[in-house]
């Protein structure tokens, strides 16, 4: 992720630029950061995850959003595009444009080699500061492994890992058990070893 500007810009200036831009960018602490494209494997995993979650949520009060929905991580001020977000209950938005979600229940990031350290570190920390967030799922694309941060009743976070195609992880925020064999099904079928 690289910075696009050397001077401080306001969130309002960022949103004005972003809404006209051809390519997505993140914003944090007065700086805009260009987002890189995704790999084929990343795209396959994302598509499969969207299918699984969408199928599970049909007829429920939770709604899924793809990486096209911007999320504002309050109170930190990070504007970003998670690979998948789910909101349960009435969605809340940053303004009347209804294009920046502020109350996600579940966020998902598919880790890329170039952004993994940031996604696991600073970004995950900023996500966990969102009051409504119950779970943050990090998905490896180079191995068959997921890591789940889950908010506990006392506000602390636990970390749960699942490794290997025969494992699963319970997403309690949406009442769904994610089977890793299903998640990585297309990657495995295409011979993209994990």
Secondary structure by P-SEA (a helix, b strand, c coil): ccccccccccaaaaaaaaaaccbbbbbcccbbbbbbbbcaaaaaaaaaaaaaaaaaaccccbbbbcccbbbbccccbbbbbccbbbbccccccccccccccccccbbbbbcccccaaaaacaaaaaaaacccccbbbbbbccccbbbbbbbccccbbbbbbbccccbbbbccccbbbbbccccaaaaaaacccc
